[in-house]
Amino acid sequence: MTASGRVLVQKLAAHIVHLLDHGDGEVVVSPLRLRHTLIVTLAIREYSENLVAYPLMVLPSGPDAAAQRYLECVVDRRLQLARNLPRHKAHELFEAMCRRGAAPGWVDAVVGRESDAAANAGQTPTDLPAVAHRLGQIDAWITPGNPAKGTRERLGPLLLVAGGSRLGVPEELTIWQAITTGPLKLAKLHGRETHNALCSLMIKSMEVTNTHWAALARLGLWPVDWIDSISVNTAKHASAFMAAVRGLSAGLDDRLEHWQTAWSDHPVPGFKSAEVFWASSLGEAIRRGRQRPLELHDEQIADERDEEAQQLDELEFSDRLKLALEQGVIDAAEAWFLAKLQDGEAIADLVASGELEARRPGADPEEFAAELIRKLIAFAKRMED
Amino acid sequence: MSDNDRAPRRPWHDFAHTASVHVATALAEYERAQRAALARHPAAYTFELLAAATEPDAPLPSSIDAREGGLRMTIETQGDELWLRLELDGFAAIDEHAGRAGILISANRAIHYPLVFDGEGRALCILDNTPEVRAGTRALRIVFELV
């Protein structure tokens, strides 16, 4: 199993969607059990080594402990508004979860600004008081520098509107809160379209909240120790800088002159020179930790524009798939594989039938799929970024 | 500005994202299938509890303690949940299995629960307190993910 970085985040997101749709008839979300299942999943070696970055943990105390820290730093991270948008991914996810509420009145729930979130005459869900209670437990404090303050002045506070009721929604919300604050009795997802829509949103949400962690792990740092002091921007620039250094030093040969040479094209914000960066606590930690950084390519760390990606409908996807094949972005086996997955076929069936082996002899299905996604993301970045 | 006032569409990014949804869903399902297949692997531990203790119609004690080989198990009733606490017993068991992920499986297939032993050799499983699961606790085994 060698899927790494971004594909693992996407797979984890798909697991969460599955867990949130598990059961017959009505789905009952148990936050405690969900959390526990996530910890166990993240403790599996594939995730532990390639996503949680357990080998970087300074005082290793077990994959489960590392998984807990990952969740605290990633899914418990308070998201803030960006790019003048009125909501962030956690708000969108919270709305999606509310709309899945099993009680009558949830299906049209809206999370929006006061200016465009008018209450309607619909039925107020019976479990709204419980949701109000959970919302009230969330710290409504706004971090200095969060543009939400200006957005509130311009567009009004953020509200959850369900039936005839309106509740205030915190500006800063975590992915975990988005999943566990809304109704805990959910309607099952009906059909692939609704499943894929939630999966799309969950993937974007997890990617956006995983970025900081991934950028630090890529530097060979145990993210827990640095996530509060090194911004994601600095971490990304430092990653680009270290990639340039690595190109110059052909491996692990750390020398100041390589840092000095790489600096002109890849300076790291907040540091005056390569020498200053070299001597800083961050530079020193990177030099210490770079024996075992998480191997992530640029495209394996999502950037903020990736959360704008939209899901294509079946026809658009098929057309683009043909185009990708014609332009040599993917080969015939990869196009066949994607078309099969689009049709809802299971990888296990493609393996068991021998079809995958016939089209790509010797391929490990997970590696094959992960490499395909890596290739598509890299191509999209080359074409459109 | 609304959510719709977004950056211009980037069709190749949209394509890559849509492909990611299909692939992630399929990979997650494949992983679950592989973990289910793990149930056929040899068990590291097996448990046979006194049947009477977990008879569906019998009143369930607040906790049941059992010890088997290098493992100790405690079952507690927590409302509509059963909490199974597992603890590796002895240095050899801790040395071999602490920090490892595995699956707790019942002979009646009502329990198929992923677990992980922490660094001190403890694991917690939170199960539904249903008659099938209670019956399942009578015959349990643990298999570990392959190293």
Contacts between the chains, C-beta under 8 A, distances in Angstrom:
chain1	res1	chain2	res2	distance
A	3	B	27	7.0
A	7	B	20	7.9
A	7	B	23	7.5
A	7	B	24	7.3
A	7	B	27	7.3
A	10	B	20	5.1
A	10	B	21	7.9
A	10	B	23	7.3
A	10	B	24	3.8
A	10	B	27	7.9
A	11	B	24	5.1
A	11	B	27	4.8
A	11	B	28	5.1
A	11	B	31	6.9
A	13	B	24	6.4
A	14	B	21	8.0
A	14	B	24	4.1
A	14	B	25	4.8
A	14	B	27	7.1
A	14	B	28	3.7
A	14	B	29	7.9
A	15	B	28	4.8
A	15	B	31	7.7
A	15	B	32	7.9
A	17	B	25	7.8
A	18	B	28	6.2
A	18	B	29	7.8
A	18	B	32	7.4
A	30	B	81	7.9
A	30	B	126	7.7
A	32	B	126	6.6
A	33	B	81	7.9
A	33	B	126	5.0
A	36	B	124	6.8
A	36	B	126	5.7
A	37	B	114	6.8
A	39	B	116	6.9
A	40	B	101	6.3
A	40	B	114	4.6
A	40	B	115	5.9
A	40	B	116	4.7
A	41	B	114	6.8
A	43	B	99	7.9
A	43	B	101	5.0
A	43	B	116	3.9
A	44	B	101	4.8
A	44	B	114	8.0
A	44	B	116	7.9
A	44	B	145	6.1
A	45	B	101	7.3
A	45	B	145	6.7
A	60	B	119	7.9
A	61	B	119	5.1
A	62	B	98	7.0
A	62	B	99	4.8
A	62	B	118	4.8
A	62	B	119	3.4
A	62	B	120	7.9
A	63	B	99	5.6
A	63	B	101	7.2
A	63	B	116	6.6
A	64	B	99	7.6
A	64	B	116	4.8
A	64	B	117	7.8
A	64	B	118	4.8
A	64	B	119	7.8
A	65	B	118	6.7
A	65	B	119	6.7
A	67	B	116	7.9
A	83	B	7	7.9
A	84	B	1	5.5
A	85	B	1	6.7
A	85	B	3	6.5
A	85	B	5	7.8
A	85	B	6	7.6
A	86	B	1	6.3
A	86	B	2	6.4
A	86	B	3	6.7
A	87	B	3	6.2
A	92	B	3	7.5
A	116	B	2	7.0
A	155	B	1	8.0
A	195	B	25	7.4
A	196	B	21	5.3
A	196	B	22	7.7
A	196	B	25	7.3
A	199	B	21	5.1
A	199	B	24	6.8
A	199	B	25	5.8
A	200	B	17	6.9
A	200	B	18	7.6
A	200	B	21	5.0
A	203	B	17	7.5
A	203	B	20	6.1
A	203	B	21	6.3
A	203	B	24	6.2
A	204	B	17	7.6
A	305	B	7	6.3
A	305	B	10	7.7
A	305	B	13	7.7
A	306	B	13	6.9
A	306	B	17	7.5
A	308	B	6	5.2
A	308	B	7	5.3
A	308	B	10	7.8
A	308	B	13	7.9
A	309	B	10	7.4
A	309	B	13	4.9
A	309	B	14	5.5
A	309	B	16	7.4
A	309	B	17	3.6
A	310	B	9	6.5
A	310	B	14	5.0
A	310	B	17	7.3
A	311	B	14	7.2
A	311	B	17	6.6
A	311	B	18	5.1
A	311	B	21	6.4
A	312	B	14	5.3
A	312	B	15	6.2
A	312	B	18	4.4
A	316	B	14	7.8
A	317	B	15	6.9
A	317	B	18	5.2
A	317	B	19	7.8
A	320	B	11	6.6
A	320	B	12	7.7
A	320	B	14	7.9
A	320	B	15	4.3
A	321	B	15	7.6
A	324	B	15	7.0
A	338	B	19	5.7
A	338	B	22	6.6
A	338	B	23	7.6
A	341	B	22	4.1
A	341	B	23	6.1
A	341	B	25	7.6
A	341	B	26	4.7
A	342	B	22	5.4
A	345	B	26	7.8
A	346	B	26	6.6
A	346	B	29	5.9
A	346	B	30	7.0
A	346	B	33	7.4
A	347	B	26	5.0
A	347	B	27	6.9
A	347	B	29	7.1
A	347	B	30	4.1
A	348	B	29	7.6
A	348	B	30	5.7
A	348	B	33	4.7
A	365	B	30	6.7
A	366	B	27	6.3
A	366	B	30	7.1
A	369	B	23	5.0
A	369	B	26	7.1
A	369	B	27	5.7
A	370	B	27	7.8
A	372	B	19	7.4
A	372	B	23	6.9
A	373	B	16	7.2
A	373	B	19	6.4
A	373	B	20	5.5
A	373	B	23	5.4
A	376	B	12	7.9
A	376	B	15	6.9
A	376	B	16	4.0
A	376	B	19	5.5
A	376	B	20	7.8
A	377	B	16	4.9
A	377	B	20	7.7
A	379	B	12	6.4
A	379	B	16	7.4
A	380	B	10	6.9
A	380	B	12	3.9
A	380	B	13	4.5
A	380	B	15	7.1
A	380	B	16	4.5
A	383	B	12	5.0
A	384	B	10	4.3
A	384	B	11	7.9
A	384	B	12	5.5
A	384	B	13	5.9
